[in-house]
Amino acid sequence: MKKKNLDINELVDTELYYNGNCSYSLFAINNHMGSSPKSGHYYSLIYLEKLKVWFSFNDETVSPVFSSISPSLYNYILFYKQNK
């Protein structure tokens, strides 16, 4: 599964950055399913770089995700790390 990248070079003044790198990779997603933030269910999707696989962390169950990871209405928080 291909990782999702975010490139914000066009949005920032790259001279302000010490290395000019404004490219980021998505590595985790917190999802929420429910009618409000106070009710429903939260779970996480996390990319394990060493295995090159996304995993679903859902209560007591951890399992690999073989379907495509794409933005959805369930996405609550997206976590990115700067590419080297």
Sequence and secondary structure as in RCSB ss.txt:
>XXXX:A:sequence
MKKKNLDINELVDTELYYNGNCSYSLFAINNHMGSSPKSGHYYSLIYLEKLKVWFSFNDETVSPVFSSISPSLYN
YILFYKQNK
>XXXX:A:secstr
    EEE TTTS GGGSSS   EEEEEEEEEEEEEETTEEEEEEEEEETTTTEEEEEETTEEEEE S     TTE
EEEEEEE  
